[in-house]
Amino acid sequence: MLKKIIIILAILGILISIYLGSIYLRPRQDSAPQGLPSYTASDLLNFNGVDPSKPILLALDGLVYDVTPGKEFYEVGGDYHDLAGKDSSALLHIAGGDIIKRKYKVIGIYKI
């Protein structure tokens, strides 16, 4: 009897994890402000932190964020330079995505 309860609880835990993952990891394009410009992957390459006269941008969950206020982290030689100038959603889902969403301004929509 105890083994059945443990198995049922394990299955419930897995189902809850899948459900919560589907809520928190889905792209939030519906929450994007209207009228923002669109950026493609090739557009973002121009804003990768190499040229100090340009803003530093990255895409996360279908939105483009201006991370220039934290340029020391995203410019060449910065700890997060590899995230700049591209869609970094996969890496930011592992860690840091919530910080980007709270700290930086949405300035565009990422178009695949």
N, C-alpha and C positions, 0 to 999 in steps of 0.2 A: 504493500500500500504506500509506504513512504517513497519508494522508487517512482511510482506513478505520479505522486505529487511533485517530486523533484523534476520529472520530465515535463509535466504540464507547466510548471513555473518557468522552466528553461525556454520552452516554446513561447510562452507569453512574453518573456523578456526579449526574445528575438523579434517577435512581431511588433512590440512597442518600439524597439530600436529602429526597425525599418520604417515604421510610421513617423517617428520623430525625425529621422534622417530625411524623409521625403518632404517634411515641412520646412526644416531649417536649411537644407542644402539646395532647394530649388531656386532658380534665378528669380530675382525680384524686379523684373522689367516692368511689371504693372505698377510699381511704386515710383517709377521715374517721373520727374517733373516733365510736363509737356513743353515742346518747342526747343528742346536741346539738339545740338548738332550730332550727327552720326559720325562715328569713327570706324574704320576698318583696321585690320591687322597691319596693313602697309602704312596707314595714316599714323598709327601709334608708334611705329618704329622711329618716326621723326621726333618723338618726345621721350627719349630713353635716358635722359640725363647726361648725354655726352656734350651737347651744346649748352653752355651755361646761359645763353640768351633766350632759351626756350623753356616753357614750363615742362615739368616731368609728370607724365600721365601713366596710368595703368588701368586695365579693365578688370572688373570683378563682377561676376553674375550679371553680365549684360549691361553694366553701367561703367562709365569712364570717370575715374577720380583724378583730381589734380592733387598730387602728393608733393608739389613743390615746397610747401611750408616745411616739410621734413627732408629737404634736399640733401642734407649731410648723410642721410641713410640711403638715398636712391641715386645719387650722382656716382660717377665713376669712382671706384674705390670704396664706396659705401657698402654697408652690410647687406642691403636689400637691392642693390643695383640690378641684380638678375630679374627682379620683378618689374622693373620699369620698362615702359615702351611696348607692352604686350598684354595679352589676356593672361593674367596670373591666377585665375579662379582656382585651378586645381591645387596649386601650392597653398593658396590662402585659405582653402577649405580645411587644410591640415592645421594651420595655425596662422593667426593674424588677421583674418578676414573681418572679424567683428571690429577690430581696432581701426582698420581702414574705413569701414562704414561709419564709425562714430566720429573719427578725427578729421576726415577730409571731405571736401565738397564734391558732389556729383556735377560734372560739367558736360556730360554727353552720354550718348547711347552707343554701345558697342555692337556693330553689325558684323556677323560672321560672313 
